[in-house]
Amino acid sequence: MIRLERRPQPSRLWTGLTPLLAVLLTMVVGGMMFALLGKPPLEAIRIIFWDPLFHPQFAAYSRPQLLVKASPLILIAIGLSLGFRAGIWNIGAEGQYIMGAICGAGMGLAFYPTTSPLIFPAMVLAGALGGWAWAMIPAVLKVRFGTNEILVSLMLVYVAEALLASVSQKLLRNPEGMGFPGSRNFQQYPAAANTEIIVGTGMHWGVVAAFVAVIFTHVLMTRHIQGFNIRLTGEAPRAARFSGVSPARIIILCLGFGGALAGAAGLFEVSGPAGQITIDFNSGYGFTAIIVAFLGRLHPVGILLAGLLMALTYIGGELAQLMLGLPGASIQLFQGMLLFFLLATDVFTNFRIRVGTTKVA
Amino acid sequence: MADTLLSLRGLTKAYPGVVANDDVSFDIRAGEIHALLGENGAGKSTLVKMIYGLVKPDRGEMSLLGAPYAPSEPKAARALGVSMVFQHFSLFNALSVAENVALGMEKPPRVGDLARQIREVSEMYGLPLDPFRIVGTLSAGERQRVEIIRCLLQDRRLLIMDEPTSVLTPQEVEILFATLRKLSAEGTAILYISHKLEEIRALCDHATILRLGKKVATCTPAESTARQLGELMVGTSFAAPASRAQATGAVLLEVTALSLPAPDAFGTPLREIAFQVKAGEVLGLGGVAGNGQDELLAALSGERLAPAGSVTLKGRDVSRTGPMARRDAGLLSAPEERLGHAAAPAMSLVENGVLTAARREGLVSGGFVSWAKARSFAERVIREFDVRTPSPDTAAGALSGGNLQKFVIGREILQRPDVLVVNQPTWGVDAAAAAAIRQALLDLAAKGAAIIVISQDLDELMEISDRFGALNEGRLSRIRPVSGLDMEQIGLMMGGAHGMEVAQVA
């Protein structure tokens, strides 16, 4: 008989080991799925995990893409991780990401075609504020009326999507776009564009922001009393109140931080890789970032690595679709497996397996 | 032996890092009241869990009436007549007494029949209880009756009771003892776990004493003194708190007309609480659990804000300030529930030190935590209060209850409070550690702090308090000097204000 036995304290070894194990299991089961689809499993795995980095022909294109795709994931996941550590479940980062993009892009377009070095920083600020304001809605409702932030933040994603559809067809539509929906392209407006800092690396300002966020959050969580209070609130809410931590302040702080980072990520995306506000410029980063946050164990450095890994599966997945004709849904399934196996193997962090000797005493 | 009911032979159970029971053997005879004594962490809980089928022994065997006995789950144990009343009741607050009893039965009879049975049994054993009352409205003593009656309605040979008197008034304890004696006379054996040595001497026929997982003795408690039993349990002798000179100074904490609504459906509102504590004084507040103890502590610690003007510390109104400001002003507290309230279970002792000592001990500067200072503070608490832990980095939840309690109390005392409020400071703590904690509280008072001890252990309150008051349904009785109070008066104070008036006339 197999039993689970609670560990006296979470195992450090397993905390680090489970993400690796989850990746391995995903490869094995994903490979089986590819085999069932009639594709060569080993080749598919190689194309997803290896070729984007080292393929003689594609790597030159896909390596920079790694940073481009990873940076919004990391930025959003870092923001979410703070709330998740405190037991505050912001599921609506996608909405905050969209609102950040709309507000930041709106700020930039308002100045078109002026050129000033202050425009881009102002756009970043507006983007962060937009995301922050969108996250304040579930925060204030939770503090004032005790509503559930999971539902409110998630529902607001759909509101944000509706707003995005509206502004890309009306308010922010490119007046010279011959009636097509979508804003002006920021690539043609250098003062407001999020350009590559080092050409050919994919390193844009959003990547810089993501690295800064990783370091900032790491210091906050390990050294600062607010980080301690956030962890305490998540571990033992009553003990946090006893300590003197105000739950309302933690809610406002965590949701606000998550919203601001998601908003900034949205602006970096819309003014850089995406280039313009369109109905569907957002590619679900806000939701994928939830997986990244957990895959990275809510730890800043872990999130950095998880973001890069997730970006790799995106790029590799596209490559596999291209080269093997794998259906797009199978790639999404593959990513979903990653979270599933992570949560499943997570059990070993808090429990150990005992193969019980069912000897009759 | 012909009348042996349950025989334990060489029971051994090891958990990772600790042997909870090591080769424990003893017999329980039919109809006897057998005490199980031991320090916290001595292995009492593990042992009774094995008997009740919650834990499987690694080695050793049990036999019930001569037949091999190895219950795989509590259901199997109950089917053979072994039942248990836990220290923490497993009852549903929103359901009635009869419904709660029915939930514990294999084939519950119709509610009407069950209610009749409950009435019969409760009257037969002197445990009055209305089967249709909602459990959330019952006192702790009444809830215990529900658990006992649940056991009595089933076929019973052995009843295990885990620290049953910790939640009862002296009068309720008498009723419980009468019930247990009656049961024992009818042939039901009782395995009685308690820390209260006098109680065991008064009630139990035999006592088995565990220390560090091993059986050290089986004796007849009536023939031993409480001191001998205590020393067997601890392995060394321990000192009773030294008496001290009565020297009280200025009023440090004054509470006037403190009323607060209940925090939730099953909480207790505070009603017009008023008292003063002076420097150097220990005020003991007794009362049956659930009569406003937690709520009073929350109102004093600052977790719940009190009406303006109701809590005055050293002449300053602190009613509307939160826990941090009150700590800064010198008012510290330690709640009853260690895990999740006084301490965060998954966090280390170092981090749990920061939980309350961040500002008073200067562990934080400019918003940044100095982990070196935090560690040395935790180490100081561990050293001075003899907290047994592998290291300060161990999670609080991995410590035994008694050791964590020592840490929690030590953490507050080392911050040199002007006023310290503690709720159940020695609950679930072994005798030696309890004596150490009481002594530390008295030492603190001797240095000029005012101390409020909220406790359900009357012996403890009588031992360390200068004055005594009792909480009843959120009201506080008149505060009276401890010298000259007898148990009957105390019982009446705990019973409520009306009883108190009678007592004063008498």
Interface residues (C-beta under 8 A of the other chain):
Chain A: R7 P8 Q9 P10 R223 H224 I225 Q226 F228 R231 L232 E235 A236 R238 A239 A240 R241 F242 S243 G244 S246 R352 G356 V360 A361
Chain B: P16 G17 K56 P57 R59 G60 E61 M62 P68 A70 S301 G302 E303 G322 P323 M324 A325 R327 P335 E337 G340 H341 A342 A343 A344 P345 A346 M347 E351 V354 L355 T356 A358 V364 G367 F368 V369 W371 T394 A395 G397 A398
